[in-house]
Amino acid sequence: MLRLGSNLRVACTRALPRNQILRTLATEVHANTKGEPIDKETVRVELPADSFEGYMLDPPELTYDTEKSRLVKMYKDMVTIRRMEMSADGLYKAKKIRGFCHMSTGQEAIAVGIENAITKQDDIITSYRCHGFTYMRGASVKEVMGELMGKRCGVSYGKGGSMHMYGKGFYGGNGIVGAQVPLGTGLAFAHHYRGDKNCCFTLYGDGAANQGQVAESFNMAKLWNLPVVYACENNKYGMGTSIQRSSALTDYYKRGQYIPGLKVNGMNILATYQAAKFAKDWVAQGKGPLVIEFETYRYAGHSMSDPGTSYRTREEVKSVRSKRDPVAHLKQHMIDWGIATEKEVKQFDKDARAYVDSQVKEADAAPAPEAKMDILFEDVYVPGSEIPVLRGRIREDSWSFAKKGFAYR
Amino acid sequence: MFSIKRALTKAPAVGQSFRALATAAAGAPKTMTVRDGINKAMEEELERDPDVFLMGEEVAQYNGAYKISRGLLDKFGPKRVVDTPITEMGFTGLCVGAAFSGLKPICEFMTMNFAMQAIDQIINSAAKTYYMSGGKLPVNIVFRGPNGAAAGVAAQHSQDYSAWYGAIPGLKVISPYSVSDARGLLKSAIRDPNPVVCLENELLYGQSFPVDEKILSPDYTIPIGEAEILREGKDVSIFSYTRNLNFCLEAADIVRDKYGVEAEVINLRSIKPLDLPAIFKSVIKTHHAITVESGFASFGVGSEIVAQVMESSAFDYLDSPMERITGCETPTPYAKSLEDFAFPDTPTVVRGIEKVLSLGAWA
């Protein structure tokens, strides 16, 4: 039974039958978030009361002012990511993308909200569900799609694939569940070491939240007062295992125990943006780490190999998509608050589609890395400091860096 | 009959150590323990580059579980020398993340046995990242700690991981023997932009070796991947590294006295890359060869050396098959009477030499 009304909360630890939404912070109807233009440039946003829940802290203000252009930008960002992921879906089915491919459709508000709240000097690190973050951190859609298709124009020159995309201030793209959490703690350690005022947003999922190395990271971050924002993207399922079946405590924002936490409606870009600003501010003030739980949902399965229906119902997916879609909500807000007309928004959609489609086309036409030994063996070590010989599949094919040719021919 | 060099390189009795006092008035010491060599190397690198820091269990206030980092906290402070909780996976990942950001961590494991807890961060996060990122993200990090057996520490604290790390593209692996190795290789490792695993030996920490002005210079580095001819010979090549070289040198003396055989003892110094040209050159010269290591025989460093020789033109110069001397295939027993059978010693190395040269029992 669906609970209507934003002030009711479903008990998190009670086991629920599969055909119910496991946990919602708000069964959101778009009208719950209010907005009031104050002048030509600015709009005053008023978030619904249940957008945030604090643990050992006072949550951010529900009301804040922001530029109208910011909302437009965030909308365009989300639509571009959505379109990019949908293209990847199609290309995977056409077998132009191989291996693993983890979609983030439905979760766009998190990557976009965070990027809009931080600077280029801050760091982000996340898991394999990373395409949206890669784009937001500065890669072009062509570079992301190129990497997915194993092209030389890809963000990692075709060497990494879907799970291993990097950029300035963006440290992946990590394939091992939870490994990024100590890494992100180390990135924050470096900021602390250097005495700069920057932070690291370290993202992980509800599945990863149970990893021991996450607890180890929390401990060191709190002990040493590191500027790290631990951000759990709780999309209710770790692969096919619901949070109810994986976690003794599903309040991921409380898992930091001695670290203050904030739970956020991750389907509302206006809430995720405010939360990310709050978090950045928190660590910049030297208050140490913070744990954020973005409550969100993924429309697609865990990856392209997972239809996503054996462990949840189609009704559930449809329900979230129709009631809580971050893109649809922001669209409606912009229209309701006079920031953009329906026609203008449609144009944003068309432009995003055109941009993504053209970038996909370029990436598709671009060449794969040449099937040459010097490219195969490139970047195993930093150029100039390679070991003398790297073995090929057979001794004859071993490569010499000094000779820039085969070692034993 | 003992040569001066042998007296200095022979493993001291338990409880003894030759501590060389380096006072400004007395001038440079003539010998130094491996412990002091590593200590001084880290001190110099911390001094030289503000991005270098040391992190590990007990490295700061305790002065190091084996006193390797003695005095470093006092000199550099808690920002550069960091005590961690007992959370290897966490602090190793943290060090790798700091390296992503451009710092140059020295990540110390109390023993390499505990690094197994963190091995995903070493292999998947450190070793492979430069490649996966298409060359965008170098990882300038050193993982170091004592490797292999100590004495009586039993199965979970005695494993030798050379072969495991040696297999991984993207890593470099070094294993010093002498003080000049320890200083030169570790400094190269810290300055190397790639992830380097430095496998030390607890029983060697207290052993003294000769040093000179050159070795003690703050910029003394040895290139990674260069073996050293510890003892020249013409009849048989012995390839080994770290503490086992003590036994190889003693065995070389024994076979010289007993059979007039001159063994060439090669200190590999580097496991990845192996100095293959030096190995092949020695085999071509002596026509007989053995390898000596503490790790298990299966899929080990010796296996790799034998395979490399067999695949190369050096094979044609062998007059007999090569033999591997290794740790025995059991978890390390505790009782001394059994532990004595677990790892190579001088008599076993002698038996290996005798086999490949068809001497003694093989005559």
Boltz contact constraints between the chains, C-beta under 6 A:
constraints:
  - contact:
      token1: [A, 156]
      token2: [B, 133]
      max_distance: 6.0
  - contact:
      token1: [A, 156]
      token2: [B, 134]
      max_distance: 6.0
  - contact:
      token1: [A, 157]
      token2: [B, 134]
      max_distance: 6.0
  - contact:
      token1: [A, 159]
      token2: [B, 131]
      max_distance: 6.0
  - contact:
      token1: [A, 159]
      token2: [B, 134]
      max_distance: 6.0
  - contact:
      token1: [A, 160]
      token2: [B, 132]
      max_distance: 6.0
  - contact:
      token1: [A, 164]
      token2: [B, 132]
      max_distance: 6.0
  - contact:
      token1: [A, 166]
      token2: [B, 133]
      max_distance: 6.0
  - contact:
      token1: [A, 166]
      token2: [B, 136]
      max_distance: 6.0
  - contact:
      token1: [A, 166]
      token2: [B, 137]
      max_distance: 6.0
  - contact:
      token1: [A, 171]
      token2: [B, 100]
      max_distance: 6.0
  - contact:
      token1: [A, 176]
      token2: [B, 120]
      max_distance: 6.0
  - contact:
      token1: [A, 176]
      token2: [B, 124]
      max_distance: 6.0
  - contact:
      token1: [A, 179]
      token2: [B, 125]
      max_distance: 6.0
  - contact:
      token1: [A, 182]
      token2: [B, 90]
      max_distance: 6.0
  - contact:
      token1: [A, 182]
      token2: [B, 93]
      max_distance: 6.0
  - contact:
      token1: [A, 182]
      token2: [B, 94]
      max_distance: 6.0
  - contact:
      token1: [A, 183]
      token2: [B, 93]
      max_distance: 6.0
  - contact:
      token1: [A, 183]
      token2: [B, 96]
      max_distance: 6.0
  - contact:
      token1: [A, 183]
      token2: [B, 97]
      max_distance: 6.0
  - contact:
      token1: [A, 185]
      token2: [B, 94]
      max_distance: 6.0
  - contact:
      token1: [A, 186]
      token2: [B, 94]
      max_distance: 6.0
  - contact:
      token1: [A, 186]
      token2: [B, 97]
      max_distance: 6.0
  - contact:
      token1: [A, 186]
      token2: [B, 98]
      max_distance: 6.0
  - contact:
      token1: [A, 187]
      token2: [B, 97]
      max_distance: 6.0
  - contact:
      token1: [A, 187]
      token2: [B, 101]
      max_distance: 6.0
  - contact:
      token1: [A, 189]
      token2: [B, 94]
      max_distance: 6.0
  - contact:
      token1: [A, 189]
      token2: [B, 98]
      max_distance: 6.0
  - contact:
      token1: [A, 190]
      token2: [B, 98]
      max_distance: 6.0
  - contact:
      token1: [A, 190]
      token2: [B, 101]
      max_distance: 6.0
  - contact:
      token1: [A, 190]
      token2: [B, 103]
      max_distance: 6.0
  - contact:
      token1: [A, 213]
      token2: [B, 89]
      max_distance: 6.0
  - contact:
      token1: [A, 213]
      token2: [B, 90]
      max_distance: 6.0
  - contact:
      token1: [A, 216]
      token2: [B, 87]
      max_distance: 6.0
  - contact:
      token1: [A, 216]
      token2: [B, 90]
      max_distance: 6.0
  - contact:
      token1: [A, 217]
      token2: [B, 90]
      max_distance: 6.0
  - contact:
      token1: [A, 219]
      token2: [B, 85]
      max_distance: 6.0
  - contact:
      token1: [A, 379]
      token2: [B, 130]
      max_distance: 6.0
  - contact:
      token1: [A, 379]
      token2: [B, 131]
      max_distance: 6.0
  - contact:
      token1: [A, 379]
      token2: [B, 135]
      max_distance: 6.0
  - contact:
      token1: [A, 380]
      token2: [B, 131]
      max_distance: 6.0
  - contact:
      token1: [A, 380]
      token2: [B, 169]
      max_distance: 6.0
  - contact:
      token1: [A, 380]
      token2: [B, 170]
      max_distance: 6.0
  - contact:
      token1: [A, 381]
      token2: [B, 194]
      max_distance: 6.0
  - contact:
      token1: [A, 382]
      token2: [B, 138]
      max_distance: 6.0
  - contact:
      token1: [A, 382]
      token2: [B, 193]
      max_distance: 6.0
  - contact:
      token1: [A, 382]
      token2: [B, 194]
      max_distance: 6.0
  - contact:
      token1: [A, 385]
      token2: [B, 193]
      max_distance: 6.0
  - contact:
      token1: [A, 385]
      token2: [B, 194]
      max_distance: 6.0
  - contact:
      token1: [A, 387]
      token2: [B, 273]
      max_distance: 6.0
  - contact:
      token1: [A, 388]
      token2: [B, 273]
      max_distance: 6.0
  - contact:
      token1: [A, 395]
      token2: [B, 311]
      max_distance: 6.0
